[in-house]
């Protein structure tokens, strides 16, 4: 994994540190991703269908925004 960028003062060059130095745990991230994928919402990821119509118009009989 590449080093993480560490914010610096305005206009200064950013320094980098290795993820392990920052306390980043790749195994926990993988766990979190697996949990999110297993519990994904059945709702559409977009509020618009491919034809451009608003999901609420069809699903909830509402007018669009």
Buried (B, 14 or more C-beta within 10 A) or exposed (E): EEEBEEEEEEEEEEEEEEBEEEEEEEEEEEEEEEEEEEEEEEEEEEEEEEEEEBBBEEEEEEEEE
